[in-house]
Amino acid sequence: MSPEAKLELAPLIARVSEGADLTAAEAEGAFTTVMSGEATHVAMAAFLIALRTKGVVPSEIAGGVRALRRAMRPVASERTHELVDTCGTGAAACARSTCPPRPP
């Protein structure tokens, strides 16, 4: 499967709901579909709930990470010192979600 391959979520939701683990390639394809905007909100929710209910395994995390990294877009700026991390990953010294803004 090519790294950009998208997969239909319905069959994967059914398999995960029955307790099956996805391969990294399957998870990557599912998350590529989600990140492309082609999945409905209901399908995305069902997929994520199925994974959460079953419990994720390393292959599913690895595939999801690959798809999410491929979907990332760089932010070009000469004023990087003014950029704020809003996702709360802890990558920044002070993320917007966890620290108050600095006064101007």
Sequence and secondary structure as in RCSB ss.txt:
>XXXX:A:sequence
MSPEAKLELAPLIARVSEGADLTAAEAEGAFTTVMSGEATHVAMAAFLIALRTKGVVPSEIAGGVRALRRAMRPV
ASERTHELVDTCGTGAAACARSTCPPRPP
>XXXX:A:secstr
  TT    HHHHHHHHHTT    HHHHHHHHHHHHHT S HHHHHHHHHHHHHH   HHHHHHHHHHHHHH    
  S GGG    S  S SSS TTTS     
